[in-house]
Amino acid sequence: MDKQNETRRVMMTLSDQAIAKLDHLVAEKQRELNQNPELAKYNLRLNKSNILEAWLSKQ
């Protein structure tokens, strides 16, 4: 299964509480990126899929 399909499968099985925690984590990480001048200049955007793909790749 490729990364996108695995990410979609995991997203569909998450509870509302898990999605809320993931949203919070995305916002927190995005703030960290924006506060780092070296990274902020690239206008990087995180989303739930980015976080899940990173997590799944460590499993």
Secondary structure, DSSP 8 states (H G I E B T S, - for coil): --HHHHHHHHHHH--HHHHHHHHHHHHHHHHHHHH-HHHHTTT----HHHHHHHHHHH-
